[in-house]
Amino acid sequence: MAYSKRIPPIKLVLTIKEYNNLIGVLTKNIEESQNNIINDLANLTKEKLLKYSIPRKIDDDNIEIEIRLYINEAADIISLLLAYVDNKFKEIDYYQLLLKVQEVMNNN
């Protein structure tokens, strides 16, 4: 059987600033998280992004970084972003707002 290379289905293209921000968030999770699961996941994700991300020169002034992700890796990144912002926002119960909106929609 011939070897076939499986390419992750999700393609994320970031600017240098966006890529730096993403790696920065992962670094903050590693440094500040009291949750070992978040800490370990952030460390693993950061290592993967630094190893497998592909910088591409668009023109003389622009570079983009292509990241290929499997669905579970994309979900991990979203979870890590949410963990990072967990203590950054004033707590508002958006779930209760969701229930009210759905109730209005169901009554119409």
Backbone as JSON, one array per atom type, in Angstrom:
{
  "sequence": "MAYSKRIPPIKLVLTIKEYNNLIGVLTKNIEESQNNIINDLANLTKEKLLKYSIPRKIDDDNIEIEIRLYINEAADIISLLLAYVDNKFKEIDYYQLLLKVQEVMNNN",
  "N": [[0.84, -1.18, 0.0], [0.54, 2.18, -0.83], [2.04, 5.01, 0.69], [0.13, 7.55, 2.11], [-0.25, 10.95, 2.61], [-1.92, 12.63, 5.07], [-3.6, 15.58, 5.15], [-4.39, 18.04, 7.48], [-7.78, 19.2, 7.83], [-8.56, 21.85, 8.41], [-7.7, 25.1, 7.63], [-5.91, 27.75, 8.71], [-5.1, 31.05, 8.31], [-2.89, 33.46, 9.28], [-1.87, 36.8, 10.12], [1.38, 38.17, 10.89], [1.19, 39.56, 13.29], [-1.23, 38.52, 14.37], [-0.5, 35.83, 14.65], [1.61, 36.1, 16.52], [0.1, 37.11, 18.66], [-1.55, 34.9, 19.22], [0.35, 32.93, 19.97], [1.33, 34.31, 22.15], [-0.9, 34.32, 23.89], [-1.08, 31.59, 24.43], [1.36, 31.27, 25.74], [0.92, 32.87, 28.03], [-1.12, 31.34, 29.21], [0.39, 29.08, 29.86], [2.2, 30.14, 31.71], [0.54, 31.35, 33.69], [-1.7, 29.8, 34.34], [-3.48, 27.98, 36.76], [-4.48, 25.56, 36.43], [-3.57, 22.4, 35.65], [-4.23, 20.88, 33.4], [-4.99, 22.77, 31.46], [-2.57, 24.16, 31.35], [-0.78, 22.15, 30.4], [-1.98, 21.53, 27.92], [-1.82, 24.0, 26.61], [0.95, 24.25, 26.43], [1.63, 22.03, 24.78], [0.18, 22.7, 22.46], [1.37, 25.16, 21.77], [3.98, 24.3, 21.19], [3.43, 22.68, 18.92], [2.43, 24.61, 17.12], [4.65, 26.27, 16.8], [6.39, 24.5, 15.61], [5.1, 23.45, 13.28], [3.81, 25.48, 11.82], [3.59, 27.44, 8.84], [5.37, 29.92, 7.37], [4.64, 32.28, 4.81], [5.65, 34.28, 2.15], [3.94, 36.95, 0.89], [4.15, 39.33, -0.58], [6.6, 41.94, -1.0], [6.16, 43.33, 1.37], [4.41, 41.89, 2.97], [3.7, 39.09, 4.99], [2.28, 35.94, 5.59], [1.09, 33.5, 7.9], [0.54, 30.17, 7.69], [-1.5, 27.8, 9.17], [-2.26, 24.5, 9.72], [-4.87, 22.53, 10.9], [-6.33, 19.85, 12.76], [-9.7, 18.99, 13.61], [-9.99, 18.57, 16.4], [-7.72, 19.89, 17.33], [-8.24, 22.55, 16.62], [-10.46, 22.96, 18.24], [-9.19, 22.72, 20.72], [-7.57, 25.03, 20.67], [-9.54, 27.03, 20.69], [-10.66, 26.5, 23.21], [-8.45, 27.12, 24.82], [-8.15, 29.85, 24.27], [-10.54, 30.76, 25.39], [-10.08, 30.04, 28.05], [-8.03, 31.78, 28.64], [-9.26, 34.31, 28.54], [-11.03, 34.09, 30.57], [-10.82, 35.3, 33.15], [-10.73, 37.92, 32.45], [-12.93, 39.44, 31.79], [-15.82, 41.23, 32.95], [-18.12, 39.44, 34.78], [-20.91, 38.32, 33.21], [-24.04, 36.86, 32.92], [-24.54, 35.33, 30.26], [-25.8, 33.08, 29.47], [-28.33, 33.1, 30.66], [-29.41, 35.22, 29.25], [-29.43, 34.07, 26.7], [-31.38, 32.08, 27.12], [-33.65, 33.71, 27.5], [-33.84, 34.98, 24.99], [-34.3, 32.77, 23.33], [-36.75, 31.96, 24.38], [-38.4, 34.1, 23.65], [-38.22, 33.84, 20.87], [-39.4, 31.32, 20.51], [-41.98, 31.84, 21.28], [-43.0, 33.34, 19.27]],
  "CA": [[0.0, 0.0, 0.0], [1.3, 3.43, -0.93], [1.91, 5.95, 1.8], [-0.62, 8.76, 1.77], [-0.12, 12.01, 3.61], [-3.21, 13.22, 5.41], [-3.48, 17.0, 5.48], [-5.49, 18.48, 8.35], [-8.8, 19.87, 7.02], [-8.78, 23.26, 8.74], [-6.58, 25.97, 7.26], [-5.98, 29.05, 9.36], [-4.05, 31.93, 7.81], [-2.76, 34.58, 10.2], [-0.82, 37.79, 9.94], [2.42, 38.0, 11.9], [0.64, 40.07, 14.56], [-2.2, 37.54, 14.88], [0.27, 34.66, 15.08], [2.28, 36.48, 17.77], [-0.93, 37.19, 19.71], [-1.97, 33.54, 19.56], [1.45, 32.32, 20.74], [1.36, 35.04, 23.41], [-1.98, 33.81, 24.74], [-0.67, 30.25, 24.88], [2.44, 31.47, 26.72], [0.29, 33.35, 29.27], [-1.78, 30.19, 29.82], [1.43, 28.23, 30.44], [2.8, 30.83, 32.85], [-0.38, 31.83, 34.71], [-2.8, 28.91, 34.65], [-3.38, 27.11, 37.93], [-5.05, 24.29, 35.99], [-2.52, 21.64, 34.96], [-4.72, 20.44, 32.09], [-4.85, 23.95, 30.59], [-1.14, 24.41, 31.22], [-0.19, 21.13, 29.52], [-2.56, 21.68, 26.59], [-1.24, 25.21, 26.04], [2.35, 23.94, 26.11], [1.63, 21.14, 23.62], [-0.31, 23.47, 21.31], [2.41, 26.13, 21.41], [5.06, 23.55, 20.53], [2.98, 22.29, 17.59], [2.34, 25.79, 16.27], [6.0, 26.72, 16.49], [7.05, 23.5, 14.77], [4.43, 23.11, 12.03], [3.27, 26.62, 11.1], [4.36, 27.7, 7.62], [5.34, 31.31, 6.93], [4.64, 32.46, 3.36], [5.82, 35.67, 1.73], [2.91, 37.34, -0.07], [4.86, 40.3, -1.4], [7.74, 42.5, -0.27], [5.79, 43.88, 2.68], [3.44, 41.07, 3.7], [3.93, 37.67, 5.25], [1.19, 35.28, 6.3], [1.47, 32.22, 8.5], [-0.5, 29.16, 7.48], [-1.57, 26.76, 10.19], [-3.21, 23.43, 9.4], [-5.35, 21.95, 12.15], [-7.41, 18.88, 12.83], [-10.83, 19.56, 14.34], [-9.72, 18.57, 17.84], [-6.71, 20.93, 17.61], [-8.95, 23.83, 16.55], [-11.27, 23.02, 19.46], [-8.26, 22.99, 21.81], [-7.18, 26.44, 20.62], [-10.69, 27.81, 21.15], [-10.73, 26.31, 24.67], [-7.35, 27.86, 25.43], [-8.49, 31.27, 24.18], [-11.58, 31.01, 26.4], [-9.44, 29.96, 29.37], [-7.24, 33.0, 28.81], [-10.12, 35.47, 28.79], [-11.95, 33.76, 31.65], [-10.76, 36.28, 34.24], [-10.49, 39.25, 31.89], [-14.19, 40.14, 31.57], [-16.82, 41.29, 34.0], [-18.97, 38.27, 34.6], [-22.3, 38.53, 32.82], [-24.62, 35.54, 32.66], [-25.08, 35.31, 28.91], [-26.67, 31.92, 29.34], [-29.69, 33.54, 30.98], [-29.82, 36.02, 28.1], [-29.72, 33.09, 25.66], [-32.68, 31.47, 27.43], [-34.69, 34.71, 27.25], [-33.94, 35.16, 23.54], [-34.94, 31.57, 22.8], [-38.15, 31.98, 24.8], [-39.07, 35.07, 22.78], [-38.29, 33.25, 19.53], [-40.35, 30.21, 20.53], [-43.33, 32.37, 21.46], [-43.43, 34.02, 18.03]],
  "C": [[0.88, 1.24, 0.0], [1.02, 4.31, 0.28], [1.11, 7.16, 1.33], [-0.53, 9.74, 2.94], [-1.48, 12.62, 3.83], [-3.0, 14.66, 5.87], [-4.67, 17.39, 6.36], [-6.48, 19.35, 7.57], [-8.99, 21.36, 7.26], [-7.51, 24.05, 8.42], [-6.83, 27.34, 7.88], [-4.81, 29.88, 8.87], [-4.04, 33.19, 8.68], [-1.7, 35.56, 9.73], [0.24, 37.52, 11.02], [1.9, 38.45, 13.26], [-0.33, 39.08, 15.18], [-1.5, 36.29, 15.41], [0.97, 34.94, 16.41], [1.29, 36.56, 18.93], [-1.36, 35.8, 20.17], [-0.89, 32.85, 20.4], [1.57, 33.0, 22.1], [0.3, 34.57, 24.38], [-1.61, 32.44, 25.28], [0.42, 30.35, 25.95], [1.88, 31.94, 28.06], [-0.44, 32.21, 29.97], [-0.75, 29.28, 30.5], [1.96, 28.85, 31.73], [1.82, 31.07, 34.0], [-1.45, 30.84, 35.13], [-2.5, 28.06, 35.89], [-3.9, 25.71, 37.62], [-4.0, 23.54, 35.16], [-2.96, 21.17, 33.59], [-4.58, 21.57, 31.09], [-3.38, 24.22, 30.32], [-0.5, 23.43, 30.24], [-0.69, 21.26, 28.08], [-1.97, 22.91, 25.88], [0.21, 24.96, 25.62], [2.44, 23.07, 24.86], [1.22, 21.89, 22.35], [0.73, 24.47, 20.84], [3.55, 25.43, 20.68], [4.68, 23.15, 19.11], [2.94, 23.49, 16.64], [3.71, 26.31, 15.89], [6.72, 25.76, 15.53], [6.43, 23.39, 13.38], [3.83, 24.28, 11.26], [4.19, 26.97, 9.93], [4.25, 29.18, 7.25], [5.43, 31.38, 5.4], [4.74, 33.96, 3.05], [4.79, 35.96, 0.65], [3.5, 38.32, -1.08], [5.99, 40.88, -0.55], [7.41, 42.94, 1.15], [4.94, 42.95, 3.53], [3.85, 39.61, 3.78], [2.69, 37.15, 5.96], [1.71, 33.96, 6.84], [0.28, 31.28, 8.36], [-0.38, 28.09, 8.55], [-2.62, 25.75, 9.73], [-3.56, 22.72, 10.69], [-6.36, 20.85, 11.91], [-8.5, 19.5, 13.69], [-10.55, 19.63, 15.84], [-8.68, 19.63, 18.22], [-7.34, 22.32, 17.56], [-9.8, 24.02, 17.81], [-10.39, 23.32, 20.67], [-7.85, 24.46, 21.84], [-8.31, 27.33, 21.1], [-10.81, 27.7, 22.67], [-9.65, 27.1, 25.39], [-7.58, 29.37, 25.37], [-9.54, 31.63, 25.22], [-11.0, 30.96, 27.81], [-8.66, 31.24, 29.66], [-8.12, 34.19, 29.19], [-11.06, 35.27, 29.97], [-11.97, 34.81, 32.75], [-10.61, 37.71, 33.75], [-11.77, 40.08, 31.73], [-15.03, 40.17, 32.83], [-17.81, 40.17, 33.75], [-20.43, 38.69, 34.36], [-22.85, 37.16, 32.46], [-25.32, 35.56, 31.31], [-25.97, 34.11, 28.67], [-28.12, 32.3, 29.63], [-30.25, 34.39, 29.85], [-30.2, 35.11, 26.94], [-31.09, 32.46, 25.88], [-33.82, 32.43, 27.14], [-34.91, 34.91, 25.75], [-34.65, 33.97, 22.92], [-36.41, 31.52, 23.17], [-38.95, 32.93, 23.93], [-39.24, 34.48, 21.39], [-39.31, 32.11, 19.47], [-41.78, 30.68, 20.67], [-43.86, 33.08, 20.22], [-43.8, 33.03, 16.96]]
}
